[in-house]
Amino acid sequence: MAEGIMEISDSSFDSEVIQSEKPVLVDFWAPWCGPCKAIGPIIEELAGEFSDKIKFAKCNVDDNPVSPGKFGIKAIPTLIFFKQGKVVDQITGMVAKSKLQQTINSVL
């Protein structure tokens, strides 16, 4: 896992995301997903730029089926932005880095 990005599981989801004091971007992904692999380096770059303001987490949907089910995730990659324990934005699929930067700035 890249620096500034944590791997979360169904069991750590509430403590790391819902109870986080900082906003959290959760990347729901799977190792076999091409677009997930493509967006990975972009998220790593953003973690380098924004990790002082927002927490970055990845949740493998194959290993952790409960969390994606809770948020109605049907396609990956899905990025969900949480603030004060609530979903404030969601992006599904491969998007440009500039779109992710805009969304992060709107969440902060």
Secondary structure by P-SEA (a helix, b strand, c coil): ccccbbbbccccccccccccccbbbbbbcccccaaaaaaaaaaaaaaacccccbbbbbbcccccaaaaaaaccccccbbbbbccccccccccccccaaaaaaaaaaac
